[in-house]
Amino acid sequence: MTKAGGFSIAWILPGIALGGLLGVYAPLESELLVAIQWGALALMVFLVVSSLPLLSVGKALAKPRVLVPLFALNLLVVPLIAFVFSRLLWQAPELQVGLLLVLLAPGVALSLSTAAQAGGDVESVLATKPLLLVGQLIVVPLYAVVLSTGAFRLEDLPPTFVVIAAVIIAPSLLALLWQGLGQKFPGAASARISLTRFTVPVISVTIALVLWNRVPGQLEHLEELYRLVPLFFAFLVLLAPIGLLAGILASLSQAEKRAMMIVGAGRGGIIMLPIALALEVDVWGLVPLVVIVQLGIEVLGLLVYRSIVPEIVPSWGR
């Protein structure tokens, strides 16, 4: 998803704008549209996961110098920040739970291309992504239950199980199978690389479909989403120096520090979106929109990161 190999992540923003406009001005109630939405979500997950080195988990375990600070960020530091932010939304459970779900989920896609463009050592963190992907499916919902202090309960999770299996796990297993075939058949590997170049357009179209479906039922609550904007921007501002500090404490190289700053700030809204959509609409109908708001702000933030991180961490320093 770098500029050389695909589309800029900035193309996600027109999808958000288009979906929002369609949802407000051209609402459409259609079971076919809903079915297309879920199919697009499965394709999106497949393409995102296909871009990860699913067969290289051993490399991540062999690099604890990178693995440990990255996991410390995602399992210790980020949950603390997310909990503090969520307390500011305690009177709005949908906003609170949406914020927790999206901030607690480690990024597995968008931040990688940005890190590469900023001169970060993407290879050093790439192999950790499959571990983070598996971890977020198990840990994030449970973390959200605990940190929401009663707003979100275990009883809210069962509707997500089928979606996790059909829209996340099944496409991920297919991606794993395809990568395995790619090791034996060069044509399969080439086809996978060609397909993943269209990941960003698929994400953009999928988000537009989700908004088209979900916005009409949440028109009275859209203004509440503005409360999230400063929190999501603040998260990006905080994670930059924290990621740099983690890289310094772990004695990472300059390129590895750049990657740590950017990848540590990236969140997993793309993977969390199907889970958010699977929650009971009458209770948690606004949660998917919270995820998409964060995704849009993250895209803007990563574009800024791409410019400033090389200035903060010059290639000649230590």
C-alpha positions in Angstrom: 0.0 0.0 0.0 2.9 2.3 -0.5 2.8 4.8 -3.3 5.2 2.6 -5.3 3.1 -0.6 -4.9 -0.5 0.6 -4.6 -2.8 3.5 -3.6 -2.1 6.1 -1.0 -4.1 5.7 2.2 -5.5 9.1 1.5 -8.0 7.5 -0.9 -9.9 6.2 2.2 -11.1 9.7 2.9 -13.2 10.1 -0.2 -14.9 6.8 0.7 -15.8 8.1 4.1 -17.1 11.3 2.6 -19.2 9.5 -0.1 -20.6 7.0 2.4 -21.6 9.8 4.8 -23.3 11.8 2.0 -25.2 8.8 0.7 -26.3 7.9 4.2 -27.7 11.4 4.9 -29.1 12.4 1.5 -29.8 9.1 -0.3 -30.7 6.5 2.4 -31.5 3.1 1.0 -33.0 0.2 2.9 -32.0 -2.9 1.0 -31.1 -6.4 2.1 -29.0 -6.7 -1.0 -26.9 -3.7 0.0 -26.4 -5.2 3.4 -25.3 -8.5 1.8 -22.9 -6.6 -0.4 -21.5 -4.8 2.6 -20.7 -8.0 4.4 -19.1 -9.5 1.3 -17.0 -6.3 0.9 -15.9 -6.5 4.6 -14.8 -10.1 4.1 -12.8 -9.1 1.0 -11.3 -6.2 2.8 -10.1 -8.4 5.6 -8.7 -10.9 3.2 -6.7 -8.3 1.3 -5.4 -6.7 4.5 -4.4 -10.1 6.0 -2.9 -11.2 2.7 -0.4 -8.3 2.9 1.0 -9.7 6.2 3.7 -12.3 6.4 1.5 -15.0 8.0 4.2 -17.7 7.7 6.9 -15.6 9.3 5.7 -15.6 13.0 9.0 -17.3 13.9 10.9 -14.3 12.8 9.0 -12.1 15.2 9.7 -14.4 18.1 13.3 -14.4 17.1 13.4 -10.5 17.5 12.4 -9.8 21.1 14.2 -6.5 20.9 11.4 -5.2 18.6 8.6 -7.5 19.8 8.8 -6.6 23.5 8.4 -2.8 23.2 5.7 -3.2 20.6 3.7 -5.5 22.8 4.3 -3.3 25.8 2.9 -0.3 23.9 -0.2 -2.3 22.9 -0.9 -4.2 26.0 0.1 -1.8 28.8 0.5 1.8 27.6 -2.4 2.1 25.1 -5.0 0.4 27.4 -4.1 3.0 30.1 -4.6 5.9 27.6 -7.8 4.3 26.3 -9.2 3.9 29.8 -8.5 7.5 30.7 -10.1 8.8 27.5 -13.1 6.5 27.9 -13.8 8.0 31.4 -14.4 11.3 29.6 -17.3 9.6 27.8 -18.9 7.7 30.7 -22.3 9.2 30.0 -22.3 8.0 26.4 -21.8 4.2 26.5 -21.8 3.9 22.7 -19.0 6.4 22.3 -17.1 4.9 25.2 -17.3 1.3 23.9 -16.5 2.3 20.4 -13.4 4.3 21.5 -12.2 1.3 23.6 -12.7 -1.2 20.8 -10.8 0.9 18.2 -8.0 2.2 20.4 -7.3 -1.1 22.0 -6.9 -2.9 18.7 -3.3 -2.8 17.4 -2.9 -1.6 13.8 -2.2 -4.3 11.2 -2.3 -2.5 7.9 -2.3 1.3 7.3 0.6 2.2 9.5 3.0 -0.2 7.7 2.9 1.7 4.4 3.3 5.0 6.2 6.3 3.7 8.1 7.9 2.5 4.9 7.4 5.9 3.3 8.9 7.6 6.4 12.1 5.5 6.2 11.1 3.1 8.9 12.4 -0.4 9.2 9.1 -2.1 8.3 10.7 -5.5 8.1 11.6 -5.3 11.8 7.9 -5.0 12.8 6.2 -6.8 9.9 6.5 -10.3 11.3 4.8 -9.2 14.6 1.6 -8.3 12.8 0.1 -11.8 12.6 0.6 -12.1 16.4 -1.1 -8.7 16.9 -3.9 -9.8 14.6 -4.6 -13.0 16.6 -4.2 -11.2 19.9 -6.7 -8.4 19.1 -9.5 -10.9 18.3 -9.1 -12.5 21.7 -7.9 -9.7 24.0 -9.6 -6.5 22.7 -13.2 -7.5 23.4 -12.3 -8.7 26.9 -10.2 -5.6 27.5 -13.2 -3.5 26.4 -15.5 -5.3 28.8 -13.1 -4.7 31.7 -12.2 -1.1 31.0 -15.8 0.0 30.3 -16.5 -0.7 34.0 -19.9 -2.2 33.3 -21.1 -0.4 30.2 -20.1 -3.3 28.0 -20.7 -6.8 29.2 -19.8 -10.3 28.2 -23.4 -10.8 27.2 -22.9 -8.3 24.4 -20.3 -10.4 22.7 -22.1 -13.5 21.4 -23.6 -11.7 18.3 -20.0 -11.1 17.2 -18.9 -14.7 17.2 -20.4 -15.7 13.9 -19.1 -12.5 12.2 -15.6 -13.1 13.7 -15.7 -16.6 12.2 -17.1 -15.8 8.8 -15.8 -12.3 8.1 -12.4 -12.3 9.9 -11.2 -15.9 10.6 -12.3 -17.5 7.4 -10.8 -14.9 5.1 -7.6 -15.0 7.2 -7.3 -18.7 6.8 -7.8 -18.4 3.1 -5.0 -15.8 3.0 -2.8 -18.2 5.0 -3.6 -21.0 2.5 -2.8 -18.7 -0.4 0.5 -17.7 1.1 1.4 -21.3 1.6 0.6 -22.0 -2.0 2.7 -19.1 -3.0 5.8 -20.8 -1.6 5.3 -23.7 -4.0 3.7 -21.9 -7.0 5.3 -18.5 -8.0 2.1 -17.6 -9.9 0.0 -17.7 -6.8 2.5 -15.4 -5.0 2.5 -12.9 -8.0 -1.3 -12.9 -8.0 -1.4 -12.2 -4.3 0.9 -9.3 -4.6 -1.1 -7.9 -7.5 -4.4 -8.2 -5.6 -3.1 -6.5 -2.4 -2.3 -3.4 -4.4 -6.0 -2.8 -4.5 -6.4 -3.0 -0.7 -6.9 0.7 -0.2 -9.7 1.1 -2.8 -11.5 -1.9 -1.4 -11.2 -0.4 2.1 -12.6 2.9 0.8 -15.5 1.3 -1.0 -16.3 -0.9 2.0 -16.4 2.0 4.4 -18.7 3.9 2.0 -21.1 0.9 2.0 -21.0 0.6 5.8 -21.8 4.3 6.2 -24.6 4.2 3.6 -26.2 1.3 5.5 -25.6 2.6 9.1 -25.9 6.4 8.9 -29.6 6.6 8.2 -30.5 4.9 11.4 -28.2 7.2 13.5 -29.0 10.6 12.1 -30.2 11.9 15.4 -26.9 10.9 17.1 -24.3 12.0 14.5 -23.5 15.2 16.4 -22.3 13.2 19.3 -19.3 11.9 17.2 -17.7 15.4 17.4 -16.8 14.6 21.0 -14.4 12.0 19.8 -12.4 14.1 17.4 -10.1 15.8 20.0 -9.6 12.5 21.8 -8.5 10.6 18.6 -6.2 13.5 17.7 -4.8 13.6 21.2 -4.1 9.9 21.0 -1.9 10.4 17.9 -0.1 13.2 19.5 0.7 11.2 22.6 1.8 8.0 20.9 4.5 9.7 18.8 6.8 10.5 21.8 5.8 7.4 23.7 6.7 5.2 20.7 10.0 7.1 20.4 10.7 6.5 24.1 10.0 2.8 23.7 12.4 2.6 20.8 15.1 4.5 22.8 14.7 2.2 25.9 14.9 -0.9 23.6 18.1 0.5 21.9 16.5 0.2 18.5 18.2 1.6 15.4 17.0 4.9 13.9 14.9 3.2 11.2 13.4 0.9 13.8 12.5 3.8 16.0 10.7 5.4 13.1 8.7 2.2 12.5 7.9 1.9 16.3 6.6 5.5 16.4 4.3 5.0 13.4 3.2 1.4 13.9 2.6 2.0 17.6 0.2 4.8 16.8 -1.7 2.8 14.2 -4.9 1.2 15.3 -6.9 -1.8 14.1 -10.2 -0.1 13.1 -10.3 -2.1 9.8 -10.4 -5.4 11.7 -12.7 -4.1 14.5 -15.3 -2.7 12.0 -17.0 -6.0 11.3 -17.1 -6.8 15.1 -18.6 -3.3 15.8 -21.2 -3.9 13.1 -22.2 -7.3 14.6 -23.1 -5.7 18.0 -26.9 -5.3 18.7 -28.0 -2.3 16.6 -30.6 -1.0 19.0 -28.0 -0.7 21.8 -24.7 -0.2 20.0 -25.7 1.2 16.6 -23.3 4.2 16.8 -20.2 2.1 17.6 -19.3 1.3 13.9 -19.4 5.1 13.2 -17.0 5.7 16.1 -14.6 3.2 14.5 -14.8 5.0 11.1 -14.3 8.4 12.7 -11.1 7.1 14.3 -10.0 5.6 11.0 -10.5 8.9 9.1 -8.5 10.8 11.8 -5.8 8.1 11.8 -5.4 8.5 8.0 -4.9 12.3 8.4 -2.5 11.7 11.3 -0.5 9.1 9.5 0.0 11.5 6.6 1.4 14.0 9.0 3.6 11.3 10.7 5.0 10.5 7.3 6.4 14.1 7.1 7.5 14.8 10.6 8.9 11.4 11.8 12.0 11.6 9.6 12.6 15.1 11.0 12.3 13.9 14.6 14.4 10.8 14.1 17.1 11.6 11.5 18.8 8.7 9.8 22.3 9.8 11.1 21.4 9.9 14.8 21.4 7.4 17.5 
